[in-house]
Amino acid sequence: MKYLGYIFRNIGRNPIRTSLTVASISICLFLTMILLSFVMVNGEVARSLSKYNRLITMSSQGFMQAVPIANVAEVGRIEGVATVGELTPEDTEFKDRKAVTPFSWYGGKYKEDSMPGAQFGVDGDTIFAIMTEMKIPPDQIEAFRKDKSGCIIGKKIAADKNVKVGDPYPLKSTIYEYNLDLTVRGIYDAPENRDNRGCWFHWEYLNEGLKKNFQGRRANNAGTIYFKAKDGSQMPALCKKVDDTFRNSSTATKTQTDEQFAKMFAEMIGDLQTLIVGVGLAVVVSLFCVCAVAMSMSMRERTTEIAVLKAIGFGRGLVLMLVLVEATIVASLGGLIGAIGTKLFFDQYDLGKLAGQFVPFFYVPWRVALLGLGSAVAVGFLSGVIPAFLASRMSVIQGLRKVV
């Protein structure tokens, strides 16, 4: 500890170089943390879904191919599907209903939006027993159920659009030939790793409009089917039962857990995860080079000073330690700003405002931030090894003779 004053004096000896080194580390880590967090968040979300015992049935040809609405009732008749009362005992009115809902993508634009949002037609009587992590006041649930043109939206989209309960929420479709004149009847809250920018409306409202105005074109489309299993241990068998039910029909299905469904989207981006990891490693190597150059220049400028230190009794080990600590502190400052700073920044700033539904939620996990900080510390230490070793090996005479 008694040498810290000397170490910090050396760090501040050339403030421009030190500042640029710290800034280089911070900026590189900031960008790398965003990329790594994007990968890590997808994995965390998928793993967190397993506890909800939720299953998803989609067309065997892919989720872009719709499942008929008739399949919803068929799924509900299969043994092993939970009822609303088993999941939400307080919901006595619909306790005997099976916890099954269509989940039909609408993809409409709200007013002057440049890109469509995530809006889904659902069964208002069962959706809250299936999406149990979404929290909403009971009176708002009741208001939504009673109003067939009502909708439920996430708290973030409500804040983004400055919309409150009771406000109109018109949607212009990019898929269907039918626009929706909705009214906000409730605003849900959800964990940070869930979509807080979603919109749920009554599936029947869209379907009736299509039947009435467009002779049934694209009507009776359930999209995908979400439902809950009574017992998590029976989920693999339940998946097989559902798919066997529709195997010989014209609409064969693929049923999987919510976790597998989320992982499927992650797999769709192919080797992007490998690419991101590769970019991260390249950044670490680049940071090592930046720090090594900075420390080498610093040691070259202080050749005479190091020789004097050794002449007055500083041993090789002490000189080695002083240089390594200096390099580690400089890199750690960059790591604190770039890694921990990124975590704190995105805890306050919502990236979803810019990315829309392509990134409905984003945060930097602590393990990613600590990984970035640890990488910066390691880079600082390793970048100082060679300059520190050369400084410790330098003889007094060699150092005093050298002209810098």
C-alpha positions as CSV (number, residue, x, y, z in Angstrom):
1,M,0.0,0.0,0.0
2,K,2.9,2.4,0.7
3,Y,3.8,2.4,-3.0
4,L,0.3,3.3,-4.3
5,G,1.1,7.0,-4.3
6,Y,4.1,6.4,-6.5
7,I,2.1,4.2,-8.8
8,F,-0.7,6.7,-9.3
9,R,1.9,9.5,-9.8
10,N,3.3,7.4,-12.7
11,I,-0.2,6.7,-14.1
12,G,-0.9,10.5,-14.2
13,R,2.5,11.4,-15.5
14,N,1.2,11.4,-19.1
15,P,-2.5,12.1,-18.7
16,I,-3.2,12.2,-22.4
17,R,-1.8,8.8,-23.1
18,T,-3.4,7.3,-20.0
19,S,-6.8,8.8,-20.8
20,L,-6.6,7.5,-24.4
21,T,-5.7,4.1,-23.2
22,V,-8.6,4.0,-20.7
23,A,-11.0,5.4,-23.4
24,S,-9.9,2.7,-25.9
25,I,-10.6,-0.1,-23.4
26,S,-13.9,1.5,-22.3
27,I,-15.3,1.9,-25.9
28,C,-14.2,-1.5,-27.0
29,L,-15.7,-3.2,-23.9
30,F,-18.9,-1.1,-24.3
31,L,-19.5,-2.5,-27.8
32,T,-18.5,-6.0,-26.9
33,M,-20.8,-6.0,-23.8
34,I,-23.7,-5.3,-26.1
35,L,-22.9,-8.2,-28.4
36,L,-22.3,-10.7,-25.6
37,S,-25.4,-9.6,-23.7
38,F,-27.5,-10.2,-26.8
39,V,-26.3,-13.8,-26.9
40,M,-26.5,-14.3,-23.1
41,V,-30.0,-12.8,-22.7
42,N,-31.4,-15.2,-25.3
43,G,-30.0,-18.1,-23.4
44,E,-31.2,-16.8,-20.0
45,V,-34.7,-16.2,-21.3
46,A,-35.0,-19.7,-22.8
47,R,-33.8,-21.3,-19.5
48,S,-36.1,-19.2,-17.4
49,L,-39.2,-20.5,-19.3
50,S,-38.9,-24.1,-18.1
51,K,-40.6,-23.4,-14.8
52,Y,-43.9,-22.4,-16.3
53,N,-44.9,-25.8,-17.8
54,R,-46.0,-24.0,-21.0
55,L,-46.2,-25.8,-24.4
56,I,-46.6,-24.4,-27.9
57,T,-48.1,-26.1,-30.9
58,M,-47.3,-24.8,-34.3
59,S,-47.5,-26.1,-37.8
60,S,-45.0,-28.8,-38.7
61,Q,-44.1,-26.6,-41.7
62,G,-42.9,-23.8,-39.5
63,F,-44.4,-21.0,-37.4
64,M,-45.1,-18.9,-40.5
65,Q,-47.8,-21.4,-41.4
66,A,-50.9,-20.9,-39.4
67,V,-52.7,-23.6,-37.3
68,P,-56.5,-23.7,-37.7
69,I,-58.6,-22.5,-34.8
70,A,-60.3,-25.8,-34.6
71,N,-57.1,-27.3,-33.3
72,V,-57.4,-25.2,-30.1
73,A,-60.4,-27.2,-28.9
74,E,-58.8,-30.4,-29.9
75,V,-55.7,-29.7,-27.8
76,G,-57.9,-28.8,-24.9
77,R,-59.5,-32.3,-25.0
78,I,-56.2,-34.1,-24.6
79,E,-55.5,-35.6,-21.2
80,G,-52.8,-33.7,-19.3
81,V,-53.7,-30.2,-20.2
82,A,-54.3,-28.0,-17.2
83,T,-57.6,-26.1,-16.4
84,V,-57.8,-22.4,-15.5
85,G,-58.9,-23.3,-12.0
86,E,-55.8,-25.4,-11.4
87,L,-53.5,-22.5,-12.3
88,T,-55.4,-19.5,-11.0
89,P,-57.8,-20.7,-8.2
90,E,-59.1,-17.2,-7.7
91,D,-60.5,-17.2,-11.3
92,T,-63.7,-19.1,-10.4
93,E,-65.7,-18.0,-13.4
94,F,-63.6,-19.9,-15.9
95,K,-62.1,-22.5,-13.6
96,D,-63.3,-25.4,-15.7
97,R,-61.9,-24.0,-19.0
98,K,-58.8,-25.6,-20.4
99,A,-55.7,-23.4,-20.2
100,V,-55.4,-23.2,-24.0
101,T,-55.3,-20.1,-26.2
102,P,-54.7,-19.2,-29.8
103,F,-51.8,-16.9,-30.3
104,S,-52.3,-15.2,-33.6
105,W,-49.7,-12.7,-34.8
106,Y,-51.3,-9.5,-36.1
107,G,-48.3,-7.3,-36.8
108,G,-50.0,-3.9,-36.9
109,K,-48.7,-0.4,-36.7
110,Y,-49.8,2.0,-34.1
111,K,-50.5,5.5,-35.7
112,E,-47.2,6.6,-37.3
113,D,-45.0,3.7,-36.3
114,S,-42.4,2.8,-38.9
115,M,-42.4,-0.9,-38.1
116,P,-45.1,-3.3,-36.9
117,G,-45.4,-4.3,-33.3
118,A,-46.0,-7.6,-31.6
119,Q,-49.8,-7.9,-31.2
120,F,-51.5,-11.2,-30.7
121,G,-55.1,-12.4,-30.8
122,V,-55.8,-14.5,-27.8
123,D,-58.5,-16.0,-25.7
124,G,-59.2,-13.4,-23.0
125,D,-60.7,-16.0,-20.7
126,T,-57.6,-18.2,-20.5
127,I,-54.6,-16.1,-21.4
128,F,-53.9,-14.9,-17.9
129,A,-53.8,-18.5,-16.5
130,I,-51.2,-19.4,-19.2
131,M,-49.0,-16.2,-19.0
132,T,-48.8,-16.2,-15.2
133,E,-45.7,-14.2,-15.1
134,M,-47.5,-11.2,-16.6
135,K,-49.0,-9.2,-13.7
136,I,-52.1,-7.1,-14.1
137,P,-54.8,-5.9,-11.7
138,P,-57.9,-8.1,-11.5
139,D,-60.3,-5.2,-12.4
140,Q,-58.4,-4.6,-15.6
141,I,-58.6,-8.3,-16.5
142,E,-62.4,-8.1,-15.9
143,A,-62.7,-5.0,-18.1
144,F,-60.7,-6.6,-20.9
145,R,-62.9,-9.7,-20.8
146,K,-66.1,-7.7,-21.0
147,D,-64.9,-5.5,-23.9
148,K,-64.4,-7.5,-27.1
149,S,-62.7,-4.5,-28.7
150,G,-60.4,-4.1,-25.7
151,C,-56.7,-4.9,-25.4
152,I,-54.0,-5.4,-22.9
153,I,-50.6,-3.7,-23.5
154,G,-47.2,-3.9,-21.8
155,K,-46.1,-1.1,-19.5
156,K,-43.2,-0.1,-21.7
157,I,-45.2,0.3,-24.8
158,A,-47.7,2.3,-22.7
159,A,-44.9,4.6,-21.6
160,D,-43.4,4.8,-25.1
161,K,-46.7,5.8,-26.7
162,N,-48.0,7.8,-23.7
163,V,-51.1,5.6,-23.5
164,K,-53.1,4.9,-20.4
165,V,-56.1,2.7,-19.6
166,G,-59.2,3.8,-21.5
167,D,-57.3,5.4,-24.4
168,P,-57.9,4.3,-28.0
169,Y,-55.3,2.0,-29.5
170,P,-55.9,1.8,-33.3
171,L,-53.8,-0.7,-35.2
172,K,-53.2,-0.8,-39.0
173,S,-52.4,-4.3,-40.2
174,T,-49.4,-5.1,-42.4
175,I,-50.7,-8.7,-42.8
176,Y,-54.5,-8.7,-42.7
177,E,-57.0,-6.7,-44.7
178,Y,-58.6,-5.5,-41.6
179,N,-57.6,-2.8,-39.1
180,L,-58.4,-2.9,-35.4
181,D,-60.0,-0.1,-33.4
182,L,-58.9,-1.2,-29.9
183,T,-59.3,0.4,-26.5
184,V,-56.7,-0.1,-23.8
185,R,-58.4,-2.0,-20.9
186,G,-55.3,-3.0,-19.0
187,I,-51.5,-2.6,-18.7
188,Y,-49.4,-5.6,-17.7
189,D,-46.1,-5.7,-16.0
190,A,-43.5,-8.4,-16.5
191,P,-40.0,-9.4,-15.5
192,E,-37.1,-7.7,-17.3
193,N,-36.5,-10.8,-19.5
194,R,-40.1,-10.7,-20.9
195,D,-41.7,-8.6,-23.6
196,N,-43.1,-5.6,-21.9
197,R,-44.1,-4.1,-25.3
198,G,-46.7,-6.7,-26.3
199,C,-50.4,-6.2,-27.1
200,W,-53.1,-8.8,-26.6
201,F,-56.6,-8.4,-28.0
202,H,-59.5,-10.8,-28.4
203,W,-59.0,-13.2,-31.2
204,E,-62.7,-13.3,-31.9
205,Y,-62.7,-9.5,-32.7
206,L,-60.2,-10.0,-35.6
207,N,-61.9,-13.2,-36.8
208,E,-65.4,-11.7,-36.9
209,G,-64.1,-8.7,-38.8
210,L,-62.4,-10.9,-41.4
211,K,-65.6,-13.0,-41.8
212,K,-67.9,-10.0,-42.1
213,N,-65.8,-7.8,-44.4
214,F,-63.7,-10.2,-46.5
215,Q,-65.8,-13.3,-46.9
216,G,-63.7,-15.2,-44.4
217,R,-60.4,-14.7,-46.2
218,R,-57.6,-15.6,-43.7
219,A,-60.2,-16.1,-41.0
220,N,-60.2,-19.0,-38.4
221,N,-56.4,-18.7,-38.1
222,A,-55.1,-19.5,-34.6
223,G,-51.5,-18.8,-35.5
224,T,-49.8,-20.9,-32.8
225,I,-51.4,-22.5,-29.7
226,Y,-50.2,-21.9,-26.2
227,F,-51.3,-24.2,-23.4
228,K,-50.3,-25.4,-19.9
229,A,-49.5,-28.9,-18.7
230,K,-50.8,-30.1,-15.4
231,D,-47.4,-31.7,-14.6
232,G,-44.0,-30.7,-15.9
233,S,-42.8,-34.3,-15.9
234,Q,-45.5,-35.2,-18.4
235,M,-44.6,-32.5,-20.9
236,P,-42.6,-34.7,-23.3
237,A,-45.5,-37.2,-23.4
238,L,-48.0,-34.4,-23.9
239,C,-46.1,-33.1,-26.8
240,K,-46.3,-36.5,-28.5
241,K,-50.0,-36.8,-27.8
242,V,-50.8,-33.5,-29.4
243,D,-48.7,-34.2,-32.5
244,D,-50.1,-37.7,-32.8
245,T,-53.6,-36.2,-32.8
246,F,-52.9,-34.2,-35.9
247,R,-50.4,-36.4,-37.6
248,N,-52.7,-37.7,-40.3
249,S,-54.5,-34.4,-40.8
250,S,-53.8,-31.8,-43.4
251,T,-52.4,-29.6,-40.7
252,A,-49.7,-31.7,-39.0
253,T,-48.2,-30.0,-36.0
254,K,-45.0,-29.7,-34.0
255,T,-45.4,-29.3,-30.3
256,Q,-42.5,-28.2,-28.0
257,T,-41.9,-26.5,-24.7
258,D,-41.8,-22.8,-24.4
259,E,-38.0,-23.1,-23.6
260,Q,-37.5,-25.1,-26.9
261,F,-39.5,-22.6,-28.8
262,A,-37.3,-19.7,-27.6
263,K,-34.2,-21.7,-28.4
264,M,-35.5,-22.3,-31.9
265,F,-35.4,-18.5,-32.5
266,A,-31.8,-18.4,-31.2
267,E,-30.8,-21.2,-33.5
268,M,-32.3,-19.4,-36.5
269,I,-29.5,-16.8,-36.4
270,G,-27.1,-19.7,-37.2
271,D,-23.4,-19.1,-36.3
272,L,-23.9,-15.5,-35.2
273,Q,-23.1,-16.5,-31.6
274,T,-19.8,-18.0,-32.7
275,L,-19.1,-14.9,-34.7
276,I,-19.9,-12.7,-31.7
277,V,-17.6,-14.8,-29.5
278,G,-14.9,-14.5,-32.1
279,V,-15.3,-10.7,-32.2
280,G,-15.0,-10.6,-28.5
281,L,-11.7,-12.5,-28.5
282,A,-10.4,-10.2,-31.3
283,V,-11.3,-7.2,-29.1
284,V,-9.4,-8.8,-26.1
285,V,-6.3,-9.2,-28.3
286,S,-6.6,-5.7,-29.6
287,L,-6.9,-4.4,-26.0
288,F,-3.8,-6.4,-25.1
289,C,-1.9,-4.7,-27.9
290,V,-3.1,-1.2,-26.9
291,C,-2.1,-1.7,-23.3
292,A,1.2,-3.3,-24.1
293,V,2.2,-0.4,-26.4
294,A,1.2,2.1,-23.7
295,M,3.2,0.4,-21.0
296,S,6.2,-0.1,-23.3
297,M,6.3,3.6,-24.1
298,S,5.9,4.5,-20.4
299,M,8.8,2.2,-19.4
300,R,11.0,3.6,-22.2
301,E,10.5,7.1,-20.9
302,R,11.3,6.1,-17.4
303,T,14.4,4.1,-18.1
304,T,16.7,6.4,-16.1
305,E,14.2,6.6,-13.2
306,I,14.0,2.8,-12.9
307,A,17.8,2.6,-12.9
308,V,17.9,5.1,-10.0
309,L,15.3,3.1,-8.1
310,K,17.4,0.0,-8.4
311,A,20.5,1.9,-7.4
312,I,18.9,3.0,-4.1
313,G,17.8,-0.5,-3.2
314,F,14.6,-1.4,-5.1
315,G,14.9,-5.1,-6.0
316,R,13.9,-6.8,-9.1
317,G,10.7,-8.2,-7.6
318,L,9.6,-4.8,-6.3
319,V,10.2,-3.2,-9.7
320,L,8.3,-6.0,-11.4
321,M,5.4,-5.6,-9.0
322,L,5.2,-1.8,-9.4
323,V,5.0,-2.0,-13.2
324,L,2.5,-4.9,-13.2
325,V,0.2,-3.0,-10.7
326,E,0.4,0.1,-12.8
327,A,-0.6,-1.7,-15.9
328,T,-3.4,-3.5,-14.1
329,I,-4.8,-0.4,-12.6
330,V,-5.0,1.5,-16.0
331,A,-6.7,-1.4,-17.7
332,S,-9.1,-1.9,-14.7
333,L,-10.2,1.7,-14.9
334,G,-11.1,1.1,-18.5
335,G,-12.9,-2.1,-17.5
336,L,-14.9,-0.4,-14.8
337,I,-16.1,2.3,-17.2
338,G,-16.6,0.0,-20.2
339,A,-18.1,-3.1,-18.5
340,I,-19.7,-2.0,-15.2
341,G,-20.6,1.4,-16.8
342,T,-22.4,-0.5,-19.7
343,K,-24.4,-2.5,-17.2
344,L,-25.5,0.6,-15.3
345,F,-26.3,2.5,-18.5
346,F,-28.6,-0.2,-19.9
347,D,-30.3,-0.6,-16.5
348,Q,-31.5,3.0,-17.0
349,Y,-31.7,3.2,-20.8
350,D,-34.2,1.0,-22.7
351,L,-32.6,-0.2,-26.0
352,G,-36.0,-1.5,-27.1
353,K,-37.1,2.1,-27.8
354,L,-34.8,2.1,-30.8
355,A,-34.9,-1.6,-31.8
356,G,-38.7,-2.0,-31.7
357,Q,-39.9,-5.5,-31.7
358,F,-36.7,-6.9,-33.0
359,V,-35.2,-6.5,-29.5
360,P,-38.3,-6.2,-27.2
361,F,-36.1,-6.3,-24.1
362,F,-32.4,-5.9,-23.5
363,Y,-30.3,-5.8,-20.4
364,V,-26.6,-6.6,-19.5
365,P,-26.4,-9.5,-17.1
366,W,-24.0,-9.1,-14.2
367,R,-22.1,-12.1,-15.3
368,V,-21.4,-10.4,-18.6
369,A,-20.3,-7.2,-16.9
370,L,-18.0,-9.1,-14.5
371,L,-16.6,-11.1,-17.4
372,G,-15.8,-7.8,-19.2
373,L,-14.2,-6.4,-16.0
374,G,-12.2,-9.6,-15.5
375,S,-11.0,-9.6,-19.1
376,A,-9.8,-6.0,-18.7
377,V,-7.9,-6.8,-15.5
378,A,-6.3,-9.9,-17.1
379,V,-5.4,-7.8,-20.2
380,G,-3.8,-5.2,-18.1
381,F,-1.8,-7.7,-16.1
382,L,-0.6,-9.6,-19.1
383,S,0.2,-6.5,-21.1
384,G,2.6,-5.4,-18.3
385,V,4.4,-8.7,-18.0
386,I,7.0,-8.1,-20.7
387,P,7.7,-4.4,-19.9
388,A,7.9,-5.2,-16.2
389,F,10.2,-8.2,-16.8
390,L,12.5,-6.0,-19.0
391,A,12.5,-3.2,-16.4
392,S,13.3,-5.7,-13.6
393,R,16.2,-7.2,-15.6
394,M,17.7,-3.8,-16.5
395,S,21.1,-3.1,-14.9
396,V,21.7,0.2,-13.2
397,I,24.6,1.1,-15.5
398,Q,22.6,0.2,-18.6
399,G,19.7,2.4,-17.4
400,L,21.9,5.4,-16.5
401,R,23.8,5.3,-19.8
402,K,20.6,5.0,-22.0
403,V,19.5,8.2,-23.5
404,V,15.7,8.4,-24.0
